[in-house]
Amino acid sequence: MASEIEVGPASELTPGTVMGAGRYAVGNADGELFAVTRRCRHLYADLANGSIDEAGCLVCPWHGSRYDVQTGRMVLGPQRGFEKIPGLDAFYKALTVVLPLGRGRVVQRDDTLYVE
């Protein structure tokens, strides 16, 4: 389908894995597949290079912001020195209430994953 983006073989998206597919960061949070737009709201780091924490949140590779992959909202603002800036965490959390990461739906056909 024209509106779908191919991710790749389902076998490559094992739990804890995040990869890029077009404009999406696609991951597997303990068996739950997700797709969110791949640019962090802080400094636009590529979230496809991120990781998944023990709570199933997508973690930004640059400054450790964490995102709820179900809602696209930031649940923890930038870290690695940025947490010391008063109000920064609250600002980014509020921003993602209004402008959460976009979300796509991951589907599997045969052994291939797609984002729609």
N, C-alpha and C positions, 0 to 999 in steps of 0.2 A: 504494500500500500504506500502511496506517495507521502502520507503524513507520518509514516513510521521511520524510526532511525534504528538501524541494526546495531546491536550491542556486541554480539558475538556468541560463541558457544556457551550454553548454560553451565557446562562443567567448569568453565574458567571463573565463574562468579561464585566462589566458595565463601562461606561465612567469614566476615571480617574484611572482605575484598571490596575495593572501590576502584572503578575505572571510568574513563571518559568515553562518551558516545555523543558526538555532535555537541550540542549546547548543554548536555546533561552530565552530571556525575551520577553514575549508576552503582549501587552497592547492594551488599547482602548483610543485613544486620541480624545475625543469628537466625537465618532462614527466611527473614522478611526482605523481599526485594523492594528497592526503592529507586526513584529517579528524581533528582532535584537539579535546578539550574546550577551550573558549576562555578559561579563566581561568588566568593565571599563578600558579604555586605561591608566588611571593614576596609580592606585595601585590594579587593578583587583577586585574591589568590585563587588558583585553580583548585577547586575542591575535589577534582578527580584524583589529585595527588594526596588527598587526606586519608584519614583512618576512621575506624569506628571504635568508640569507647565501650566500656563494660555496660553502659546504660543503653546502648544502641544508637547513640548520637553520632552524627558526622562531625569530625574534628578537622578544623582548618589546619593545613600543614604549616602555615606561616606563623600565626600568633595564637593558635589554640582555641579560637572561638568554637562553640559547640552548637549544633543545629538539631532540632527535632525533625527527623526525616519524614514524619507523618504530616506535619503542619508547615514545615519550611521556616519556622521561627527559631531565632537564636535563643538558646537557654543559658548560655554563658558567653559573656563578651570577651573581647581580645585579652589575652594573657601575655606572658613574657615581657613584663615591664609596663604594658598598657593598662593592666589592672590597677595601677597606682594613680591613674588619672581620674580625679573625682567626677562621677556622673557618666563616664564613658560607657560602662556596662549597661546602665539604665537607658542611655540614649540608643544604643544599638538594639537592645531588646525591644524598645518601643518602636524603633524603625521597622523591625521585622514583624511587628503586629500589623502595621500598615502595608509594608512591602516585604512579605515573606519570600523566601526562595520559591521560584516556580516549581511545580511538580508535574511529573509525567507518570504514566502508568506503564509498568513493565509487564510484558506478555511473552509467553513462550509458545513457539510453534515448532514442532518437531524438537530438535535439540538446540534451537537458536533463540536468543532473547532479543526483543525489540522494545523500544520506548514509543508510546503513542501519546 
